[in-house]
């Protein structure tokens, strides 16, 4: 399924196609390495969706998830700093229908990974961090609109 370039209505900003495509490739690789991953979204720290690997979700659902992911990242970073626990690595939400894991992918991207119930959390953490590091490396080569 081809991805469309998403435009934020409130700002009209766009993500570069090359950035979106490279980020999406990394997200597909994550799902291939971990079949329990049901989808993922990468967005900028201000909530602009970069890429999504979420089959069946509407554009509105993806954009809302990206916006909430951005807010959660900001809160998690602040809490980690406030309680003196160093730099944020991840936030994990456990629900009755699975997991949502949030990773800081460098200073500009948040990666949200959704996983099914029964997922091996150690493997999810390992693979989520690996993908987040890859996304951070991509952003050092390309620029994200501010």
Secondary structure, DSSP 8 states (H G I E B T S, - for coil): ------B-TTT--B--HHHHHHHHHHHHHHHHH-TTEEEEEEEETTS-EEEE--TT--HHHHHHHHHHHHHHHHHHHHHHHHTT--S--EEEEEETTEEEEEEEETTTEEEEEEE-TT--HHHHHHHHHHHHHHHHHHHHHS----
